[in-house]
Amino acid sequence: MSVELRYRGRFAPSPSGPLHFGSLVAAISSWCDARASKGDWLLRIEDVDQTRSRPGASDAILATLEAYGFEWDGPVVRQSERSALYAAALDDLIRRRMAFACACTRRELELAAPDKAGERVYPGTCRQGVPTGREGRSWRVAVTDEIVSFDDRLQGMQEQQLARDVGDFVLKRADGLFAYQLAVVVDDGLQGITHIVRGADLLLSTPRQIWLQRQLGYATPSYLHHPIALDARGRKLSKQAAARALSPHALSQLREAWTFLDQPEPPSPPESVGEFWRWAHAAWNARRLPPVIMLPAPRSCS
């Protein structure tokens, strides 16, 4: 008889700036989904890319989450403190000849064909060895031509042939930093994450993460990719695009995000953040989420 694992979800913001409306949508979705399932909700600061991290941003993120009434389980995990774990995973793949050094520069790779998301598909230049007279700059994983498929709880069945659609993707960058794809797989695996609720902008990254989970011996979580908010120009709200930081008016912002996610309205407006959460955790219904990849953000967040 199989034993159903306790739900373990997570929220994983990057400290490249303050939390904004798009961040709030992701935080509400993942926390409510965890609490509705009587599960755990972990908090991870994804600062593996130190070039994007901003001084004080991590502390500001924690303070905002607390001010908005979020409560996470266990200590906060920071990717910047876990490099040894990522190095061990990479070494394992290198030892099994599943990862190889790559000498290609960004300019050289710009000549490669783009995938569905506009990323360049790696043409396999260094798969059989770094060309004579060149030195390896990054490390890539050698993917197979198998089709990776998964059933997203909102977006439905997804599939991708990595060799054709992505190519051998980077595990360690030329600047010496570990790539997000490796770090997130190791973190989710070691933290025992069973359910991932995140924005639909990461939908196309999921097959490569699932494939990497299999190579490293980790279980594959359940996935739900919710709609993401766009700014007035139709761009995803992001810290890089200078999205407006969340306001001190927590209750009004929470209600805006709740409405954005098309969740049921309470019989009477909640009068406090605590009252809002008591309603939200009980009323959350993932089946009500709009089955689309992107939606416009409220006017106040554009």
C-alpha distance (Angstrom), angle and dihedral (degrees) to the residues before:
residue distance angle dihedral
M1 . . .
S2 3.80 . .
V3 3.79 118.5 .
E4 3.79 116.9 -136.9
L5 3.79 111.0 -128.8
R6 3.78 120.1 -126.8
Y7 3.80 111.0 -101.0
R8 3.81 111.5 -98.1
G9 3.78 115.7 -178.2
R10 3.79 132.7 168.5
F11 3.78 145.8 -159.2
A12 3.80 114.5 -144.6
P13 3.82 115.7 -174.8
S14 3.80 122.5 176.4
P15 3.84 117.3 -127.6
S16 3.79 94.9 -128.4
G17 3.80 91.9 117.5
P18 3.82 142.8 -33.6
L19 3.78 123.6 -43.1
H20 3.82 113.8 -91.2
F21 3.80 136.4 -173.1
G22 3.81 92.9 -77.3
S23 3.81 89.5 52.8
L24 3.80 89.7 50.6
V25 3.80 91.7 52.6
A26 3.81 89.7 54.0
A27 3.80 93.7 45.1
I28 3.81 94.0 49.1
S29 3.80 92.5 46.5
S30 3.80 95.6 50.3
W31 3.82 96.3 40.9
C32 3.80 95.5 46.7
D33 3.79 91.9 45.6
A34 3.82 89.8 52.5
R35 3.79 95.9 45.4
A36 3.81 93.2 44.0
S37 3.81 85.8 57.8
K38 3.84 91.8 45.0
G39 3.79 87.7 -116.9
D40 3.79 139.6 137.1
W41 3.80 124.2 -88.5
L42 3.79 116.5 -155.9
L43 3.79 128.4 -164.6
R44 3.80 121.1 -140.0
I45 3.80 126.5 178.8
E46 3.80 105.7 -144.6
D47 3.79 99.7 -150.6
V48 3.80 97.9 141.8
D49 3.81 87.6 120.0
Q50 3.78 99.1 67.1
T51 3.81 91.5 179.3
R52 3.83 89.5 69.2
S53 3.81 98.4 41.4
R54 3.79 116.8 106.2
P55 3.81 124.5 -150.2
G56 3.79 111.4 -98.9
A57 3.81 94.2 6.9
S58 3.82 94.7 114.7
D59 3.80 92.9 53.5
A60 3.79 90.6 45.9
I61 3.82 90.9 52.2
L62 3.80 92.1 51.9
A63 3.79 91.7 47.1
T64 3.82 92.1 50.5
L65 3.79 92.8 48.7
E66 3.79 90.6 50.9
A67 3.80 91.8 47.3
Y68 3.81 89.3 52.3
G69 3.81 91.4 52.0
F70 3.81 100.2 -107.4
E71 3.80 116.6 152.3
W72 3.80 121.4 -167.7
D73 3.78 131.2 -164.6
G74 3.79 121.2 -116.7
P75 3.80 128.9 -9.1
V76 3.78 123.8 -33.3
V77 3.81 111.1 -98.9
R78 3.81 119.3 -143.9
Q79 3.78 121.0 -160.7
S80 3.80 91.6 -149.3
E81 3.83 87.2 69.1
R82 3.82 95.2 50.7
S83 3.82 104.0 63.4
A84 3.80 92.1 118.9
L85 3.82 90.0 60.3
Y86 3.80 92.4 51.3
A87 3.82 90.8 46.4
A88 3.80 90.5 52.7
A89 3.81 91.4 51.9
L90 3.81 91.6 48.6
D91 3.81 91.7 47.5
D92 3.80 89.3 52.3
L93 3.80 91.5 53.9
I94 3.81 91.9 45.7
R95 3.79 90.9 50.0
R96 3.82 89.6 52.9
R97 3.83 89.8 47.6
M98 3.78 91.4 -116.8
A99 3.81 94.6 120.1
F100 3.78 128.4 53.7
A101 3.80 139.4 -173.2
C102 3.80 116.4 -103.4
A103 3.80 126.5 -156.7
C104 3.82 97.0 -172.4
T105 3.78 118.7 125.6
R106 3.78 125.7 -142.0
R107 3.80 90.1 -108.9
E108 3.81 91.8 53.7
L109 3.79 91.5 49.6
E110 3.80 92.0 52.3
L111 3.80 86.4 75.4
A112 3.82 91.4 62.3
A113 3.82 121.9 98.6
P114 3.84 116.3 -93.4
D115 3.80 124.8 -119.2
K116 3.82 127.0 -134.1
A117 3.80 91.9 -76.4
G118 3.78 94.2 47.1
E119 3.81 95.0 -101.5
R120 3.78 117.5 135.7
V121 3.81 115.3 -105.4
Y122 3.80 108.7 -130.0
P123 3.83 108.1 -117.8
G124 3.82 95.6 -149.5
T125 3.81 95.6 -109.3
C126 3.82 96.8 153.5
R127 3.79 100.1 26.3
Q128 3.80 92.5 109.0
G129 3.79 93.8 41.2
V130 3.78 140.9 -55.0
P131 3.84 110.3 -69.3
T132 3.80 116.6 -103.3
G133 3.77 112.5 -83.8
R134 3.83 93.5 21.2
E135 3.81 131.2 100.6
G136 3.78 128.9 -142.6
R137 3.80 113.5 -101.2
S138 3.79 103.0 174.7
W139 3.82 139.2 12.9
R140 3.79 122.8 -117.1
V141 3.79 133.0 -173.5
A142 3.81 117.5 -124.1
V143 3.81 105.8 -125.9
T144 3.79 126.3 -157.8
D145 3.79 128.2 -129.1
E146 3.81 93.7 -111.0
I147 3.79 120.1 125.1
V148 3.80 113.6 -114.0
S149 3.80 113.7 -153.4
F150 3.79 135.1 176.4
D151 3.79 137.0 170.4
D152 3.79 109.7 -120.1
R153 3.80 111.7 -151.3
L154 3.80 91.2 -129.6
Q155 3.80 108.6 16.7
G156 3.82 95.1 44.6
M157 3.79 128.0 -140.6
Q158 3.81 114.9 0.5
E159 3.79 129.9 -177.2
Q160 3.76 138.3 177.9
Q161 3.78 136.0 178.9
L162 3.78 101.7 -140.7
A163 3.80 98.1 -159.8
R164 3.80 91.4 55.0
D165 3.81 101.9 31.4
V166 3.82 102.7 35.5
G167 3.77 113.1 5.3
D168 3.80 125.3 -156.1
F169 3.80 102.8 -22.1
V170 3.80 129.5 -150.7
L171 3.81 121.8 -94.5
K172 3.80 97.9 171.8
R173 3.77 121.8 24.5
A174 3.78 129.9 -132.2
D175 3.82 89.5 -107.2
G176 3.80 90.6 60.0
L177 3.81 96.6 -105.6
F178 3.78 120.9 127.2
A179 3.78 114.7 -112.6
Y180 3.80 122.4 -110.8
Q181 3.82 92.1 -118.7
L182 3.80 92.7 61.2
A183 3.80 96.2 39.2
V184 3.80 95.7 50.1
V185 3.81 92.9 48.3
V186 3.81 93.0 49.8
D187 3.80 92.6 45.2
D188 3.81 95.4 47.7
G189 3.80 90.5 46.0
L190 3.80 97.3 48.1
Q191 3.80 93.1 42.3
G192 3.79 91.1 52.0
I193 3.82 94.3 -123.5
T194 3.81 109.4 -175.6
H195 3.82 100.4 176.4
I196 3.81 129.3 35.6
V197 3.80 118.9 -165.4
R198 3.80 112.4 -179.5
G199 3.81 144.2 133.6
A200 3.79 122.8 -58.0
D201 3.81 90.5 -121.0
L202 3.84 85.9 80.2
L203 3.80 94.4 51.4
L204 3.82 94.5 101.0
S205 3.82 91.7 49.8
T206 3.79 92.7 57.8
P207 3.84 99.4 81.1
R208 3.81 92.5 55.7
Q209 3.80 89.7 48.0
I210 3.80 91.2 50.3
W211 3.80 90.6 48.7
L212 3.81 90.7 50.0
Q213 3.81 90.8 47.8
R214 3.78 88.8 57.4
Q215 3.80 93.2 50.0
L216 3.81 91.9 50.2
G217 3.80 95.3 44.3
Y218 3.81 98.3 -111.6
A219 3.79 126.0 141.2
T220 3.79 117.4 -110.2
P221 3.83 114.4 -117.3
S222 3.77 126.6 -140.4
Y223 3.82 111.4 -96.6
L224 3.78 133.9 -145.4
H225 3.81 119.0 176.1
H226 3.79 110.4 -165.1
P227 3.83 127.7 -161.0
I228 3.79 116.3 -82.1
A229 3.78 129.2 -139.4
L230 3.78 122.1 -110.8
D231 3.78 130.0 -154.9
A232 3.80 125.4 -126.3
R233 3.83 90.3 -81.8
G234 3.79 93.2 53.6
R235 3.79 94.1 -104.8
K236 3.79 124.2 133.9
L237 3.80 111.1 -95.9
S238 3.79 105.2 -108.7
K239 3.77 142.1 154.0
Q240 3.81 89.3 -116.7
A241 3.82 89.5 58.2
A242 3.82 90.3 50.3
A243 3.81 95.2 -109.2
R244 3.78 111.8 -170.2
A245 3.81 114.1 -95.3
L246 3.80 118.5 -114.8
S247 3.77 113.0 -87.6
P248 3.83 125.2 -120.6
H249 3.82 87.7 -110.0
A250 3.79 94.3 93.5
L251 3.79 99.3 170.8
S252 3.81 95.8 53.1
Q253 3.83 92.1 46.6
L254 3.80 91.4 48.1
R255 3.78 91.1 51.9
E256 3.83 91.2 48.7
A257 3.81 91.2 52.4
W258 3.82 91.1 45.9
T259 3.81 90.7 53.2
F260 3.82 90.7 45.5
L261 3.82 87.9 57.9
D262 3.82 90.2 52.4
Q263 3.79 93.3 -122.0
P264 3.83 122.2 160.6
E265 3.78 116.0 -82.1
P266 3.82 117.8 -121.8
P267 3.83 117.9 -112.0
S268 3.81 88.5 -112.4
P269 3.83 129.3 17.1
P270 3.84 111.9 -92.6
E271 3.78 112.1 -113.4
S272 3.80 98.0 -154.8
V273 3.79 140.5 28.4
G274 3.80 90.3 -110.6
E275 3.81 91.4 52.7
F276 3.79 90.2 48.8
W277 3.81 92.2 54.3
R278 3.80 93.6 46.6
W279 3.79 87.5 56.2
A280 3.81 96.3 40.2
H281 3.81 97.2 51.4
A282 3.79 91.5 51.4
A283 3.81 96.8 40.3
W284 3.84 100.3 43.2
N285 3.78 111.7 127.3
A286 3.81 116.8 178.3
R287 3.80 90.1 -169.1
R288 3.82 89.2 67.6
L289 3.80 93.6 60.4
P290 3.81 111.7 114.9
P291 3.84 107.1 -100.8
V292 3.79 93.3 -131.5
I293 3.77 132.1 102.2
M294 3.82 99.8 -128.1
L295 3.78 139.2 21.0
P296 3.81 132.3 -178.7
A297 3.78 115.8 -99.1
P298 3.81 121.6 -121.0
R299 3.81 113.7 -82.0
S300 3.79 92.1 -109.0
C301 3.80 90.7 62.6
S302 3.80 99.9 47.6
